[in-house]
Amino acid sequence: MREYLRKMDPNVKLFFIISALIGLGMGLSDSVYSNYFKDVYDVTALQRGLIETPRELPGMLLLVMTSLAGFLGDLRLAIIAQLLCAAGVLVLGLWTPPFGLMLVFLFINSTGMHLYMPLQESIAVSLIKDGKTGSWLGKFTGFRTAFVMVAGLLVFFGFGSGFLSFSNPIVIFIIAAACSAAAAVLFIKMRRNAGEVYEKGRPKFRFVFKKRYAIYYVLAIVNGAHKQIMTVFGPWVLIELMLQQTDTMAILSVIGSGIGVLFIPLLGRLVDQFGVKKVMFGEGLVFIFVYLGYAFVQQAFSPEVALWCCFAFYVLNRMGMQFAVARTVYLRNIAETPEDIMPTLSTGISLDHLVSIAASALGGWIWYEWGYQYVFFIAAGLSLINMAAALIIKEDKPKAQA
């Protein structure tokens, strides 16, 4: 092992460390945001939905940002992204600003996080020299995910013991900021090691809208709505209605991430074995059960049983985020040319985030005006759309090789 590490490219070693720092930092901040909003600002369900606008807006603007700043190169952009992450969350850690100003710093932090999303794989691929791209990407992703789990455990024990709290200064946010700042410093070192090797500008972005990809766009739009219901309103049932604290939410995230590490390779094998159509149909069927479960569980069971059911739904929700692999395989199978794949994926991300913003605001209003059950009734309806799309897609063999 020591000899293997000695021969490893220094920048590959640095990227493993960076992946760990980013996983730890994002795990510390993301896992507590919902409880932070509730405990510090006492937000309602309507406000919780609206908070997602500044959090998701950078994702919608991502294509514009990367297109305008593409001349800087991946490593420079990664440095900027991590500094934005650090700046936004550091202010929240050192000072509890008024609600409106808090949203500004939340937007700054989210801008850094979204800006880094397309860069992490691009930088990783540029570091791979032996042609084993999938294997290395799996190693980097697994390493990052492991530290997300470590972050969840730190949150669980920290808040459970009383060492961590949302009283100023908020130590957990300061640690998250330090992780992002350290990642930025290591990216600077990577750039010095590499010179201009990894600093090629990104090609000019182009949107791709073709009738051929209509179902993919529909799936991206449905996923945008699903994602917000899974990440915002599912946890909010536990926090608002079942009064669960930060340590409980953290351990659920740890369990979800741990299962996800095992589930991702299995999902890939299921797609290869049974095809995209059956996997997508199964996804829709499972989540109809989950969403209707959220809607009816309090009426159907005792409070104790209902709580454990919602724990299970939360974990299933987190696993549901992994089904993007089926949509990516579907797009690859129908793409006319390799050049269509990345722009179409990027266009799908933009549509996803546009719908995410609308779904958060609308979902919060529906919860406030009609009751939380109706948010999940709508989610179940979206799952029906997902199943209908699965039924009409064709199981083509890949037309374009990336």
Protein Blocks (a to p, Z undefined) as FASTA:
>chain_A
ZZmmmmpcfklmmmmmmmmmmmmmmmmmmmmmmmmmmmmnopafklmmmmmmmmmmmmmm
mmmmmmmmmmnojmlmmmmmmmmmmmmmmmmmmpccdfklmmmmmmmmmmmmmmmmmmmm
mmmmmmpmnlpmmlmmmmmmmmmmmmmmmmmmmmmmmmmnomaccbdcdfklmmmmmmmm
mmmmmmmmmmmmnommlmcccddddddddfklmmmmmmmmmmmmmmmmmmmmmmmmmmmm
nopafklmmmmmmmmmmmmmmmmmmmmmmmmmnojklmmmmmmmmmmmmmmmmmmmmmmp
cfklmmmmmmmmmmmmmmmmmmmmmmmmmmmmmpmbfklmmmmmmmmmmmmmmmmmmmmm
mmmmmmmmnopklmmmmmmmmmmmmmmmmmmpccdddfbdZZ
